[in-house]
Amino acid sequence: MKLKDRVAIVTGGSSGIGRGISIELAGEGARVVVCDLVERPRPGKYHDRDVTAPTVEALNAMGADGLFVKTDVSDEAAVNRLVDRTLETFGGLDILVNNAGVFALGDSQTLSVEEWDRVMGINLRALFLTTRAAVPHLKQSRAGRIINIASVHAFHGGGGPAYAPAKAGVVNLTRDTAVELASHGITANTICPGYIETPIQDYLTEAQIAEAAEKTPLPRLGLPKDIGRACVFFASDDAEWITGATLPVDGGWLAPIW
Ligand SMILES: NC(=O)c1ccc[n+]([C@@H]2O[C@H](COP(=O)([O-])OP(=O)(O)OC[C@H]3O[C@@H](n4cnc5c(N)ncnc54)[C@H](O)[C@@H]3O)[C@@H](O)[C@H]2O)c1
């Protein structure tokens, strides 16, 4: 077990990728605090249609420890309470996974300013809030880790005027965090998922999903566990000398020149 008894917070841990990350971390012995707006997994139109058990129930069924804390990551007071509950329950904090995120359809003419602010608030500003609250406790850990989930949209246009710049911001926020915290032995790294089968994809058409599969060189779409395994790597001692790095986990999506 690579993460025995380490304590992790996973934001957006009830559904999709965050659920997959929670399960993989717990499978390596971590105690996982699942933070989300809602406890029940969100069933998707295309993916995760039959997932119904809350993540902590799934962790307990594996024999692992877990705790759900209802939290809006864009709310500073709620984030501070999340970290307090983690310390009260498990006595420390070793791993912070900033995964919660939302997508909003629209362009410069159709996306409202309120929606732009909401996407930025959850996808970028919230990472500042959780990091700020977690760092004093990560400094007490012998293996403090911050893992931020961005997207392949961090590197190219086409993700919309809020989502794409928020994710690009996550990549550079992570580098800055890495520089700030390196002398404390804390690492900070980014994972950039390609198309992963989760309910976030509900806004797509079946034709767009088929196109995504075609654009992915490896012959399948991604699964939450693919991101979960990359998180296990960054959280483990195997990655103790890796910080400020950006890892696409995208089935090769970013590799071709076209
Ligand atoms: N699925 C993909 O193809 C894909 C690709 C690239 C990046 N990502 C990123 O991965 C992350 C997870 O996405 P997903 O596909 O699992 O989405 P999802 O919609 O399936 O799950 C997101 C989870 O975050 C929670 N959440 C939303 N707003 C929150 C808030 N304010 N506070 C706390 N929790 C909140 C939701 O309740 C939900 O459980 C996001 O940051 C997303 O941008 C996903």
The ligand as an SDF file (V2000), in Angstrom:
LIG
                    3D

 44 48  0  0  0  0  0  0  0  0999 V2000
  -14.6040   14.5650  -17.4470 N   0  0  0  0  0  0  0  0  0  0  0  0
  -13.7150   15.0990  -18.2420 C   0  0  0  0  0  0  0  0  0  0  0  0
  -13.6280   14.7510  -19.4310 O   0  0  0  0  0  0  0  0  0  0  0  0
  -12.7790   16.1640  -17.7540 C   0  0  0  0  0  0  0  0  0  0  0  0
  -11.7500   16.5730  -18.6180 C   0  0  0  0  0  0  0  0  0  0  0  0
  -10.8550   17.5180  -18.1900 C   0  0  0  0  0  0  0  0  0  0  0  0
  -10.9590   18.0480  -16.9190 C   0  0  0  0  0  0  0  0  0  0  0  0
  -11.9650   17.6420  -16.0980 N   0  0  0  0  0  0  0  0  0  0  0  0
  -12.0100   18.2350  -14.7580 C   0  0  0  0  0  0  0  0  0  0  0  0
  -12.0800   17.2170  -13.7860 O   0  0  0  0  0  0  0  0  0  0  0  0
  -12.7660   17.6930  -12.6440 C   0  0  0  0  0  0  0  0  0  0  0  0
  -13.8900   16.7340  -12.2760 C   0  0  0  0  0  0  0  0  0  0  0  0
  -14.8180   16.7070  -13.3440 O   0  0  0  0  0  0  0  0  0  0  0  0
  -15.8480   15.5190  -13.5780 P   0  0  0  0  0  0  0  0  0  0  0  0
  -15.7800   15.2020  -14.9970 O   0  0  0  0  0  0  0  0  0  0  0  0
  -15.6680   14.4750  -12.5620 O   0  0  0  0  0  0  0  0  0  0  0  0
  -17.2150   16.3330  -13.3220 O   0  0  0  0  0  0  0  0  0  0  0  0
  -18.5590   15.8870  -12.5870 P   0  0  0  0  0  0  0  0  0  0  0  0
  -19.5460   16.9310  -12.9300 O   0  0  0  0  0  0  0  0  0  0  0  0
  -18.8650   14.4680  -12.9010 O   0  0  0  0  0  0  0  0  0  0  0  0
  -18.1730   15.9750  -11.0460 O   0  0  0  0  0  0  0  0  0  0  0  0
  -17.8290   17.2070  -10.4620 C   0  0  0  0  0  0  0  0  0  0  0  0
  -18.1140   17.1350   -8.9810 C   0  0  0  0  0  0  0  0  0  0  0  0
  -17.7550   18.4190   -8.4190 O   0  0  0  0  0  0  0  0  0  0  0  0
  -18.7910   18.8190   -7.5480 C   0  0  0  0  0  0  0  0  0  0  0  0
  -18.8210   20.2800   -7.4170 N   0  0  0  0  0  0  0  0  0  0  0  0
  -19.2180   21.1890   -8.3510 C   0  0  0  0  0  0  0  0  0  0  0  0
  -19.1670   22.4370   -7.8410 N   0  0  0  0  0  0  0  0  0  0  0  0
  -18.7220   22.3080   -6.5630 C   0  0  0  0  0  0  0  0  0  0  0  0
  -18.4860   23.2400   -5.5270 C   0  0  0  0  0  0  0  0  0  0  0  0
  -18.7020   24.5480   -5.6900 N   0  0  0  0  0  0  0  0  0  0  0  0
  -18.0230   22.7810   -4.3330 N   0  0  0  0  0  0  0  0  0  0  0  0
  -17.8170   21.4460   -4.1490 C   0  0  0  0  0  0  0  0  0  0  0  0
  -18.0310   20.5190   -5.0980 N   0  0  0  0  0  0  0  0  0  0  0  0
  -18.4910   20.9500   -6.2960 C   0  0  0  0  0  0  0  0  0  0  0  0
  -20.0710   18.2810   -8.1820 C   0  0  0  0  0  0  0  0  0  0  0  0
  -21.1440   18.1960   -7.2440 O   0  0  0  0  0  0  0  0  0  0  0  0
  -19.6110   16.9190   -8.6770 C   0  0  0  0  0  0  0  0  0  0  0  0
  -19.7500   15.9070   -7.6920 O   0  0  0  0  0  0  0  0  0  0  0  0
  -13.2560   19.1080  -12.9880 C   0  0  0  0  0  0  0  0  0  0  0  0
  -12.3450   20.0430  -12.4620 O   0  0  0  0  0  0  0  0  0  0  0  0
  -13.2230   19.1060  -14.5000 C   0  0  0  0  0  0  0  0  0  0  0  0
  -13.0720   20.3930  -15.0350 O   0  0  0  0  0  0  0  0  0  0  0  0
  -12.8900   16.7190  -16.4900 C   0  0  0  0  0  0  0  0  0  0  0  0
  1  2  1  0
  2  3  2  0
  2  4  1  0
  4  5  1  0
  4 44  2  0
  5  6  2  0
  6  7  1  0
  7  8  2  0
  8  9  1  0
  8 44  1  0
  9 10  1  0
  9 42  1  0
 10 11  1  0
 11 12  1  0
 11 40  1  0
 12 13  1  0
 13 14  1  0
 14 15  2  0
 14 16  1  0
 14 17  1  0
 17 18  1  0
 18 19  2  0
 18 20  1  0
 18 21  1  0
 21 22  1  0
 22 23  1  0
 23 24  1  0
 23 38  1  0
 24 25  1  0
 25 26  1  0
 25 36  1  0
 26 27  1  0
 26 35  1  0
 27 28  2  0
 28 29  1  0
 29 30  1  0
 29 35  2  0
 30 31  1  0
 30 32  2  0
 32 33  1  0
 33 34  2  0
 34 35  1  0
 36 37  1  0
 36 38  1  0
 38 39  1  0
 40 41  1  0
 40 42  1  0
 42 43  1  0
M  CHG  2   8   1  16  -1
M  END
$$$$
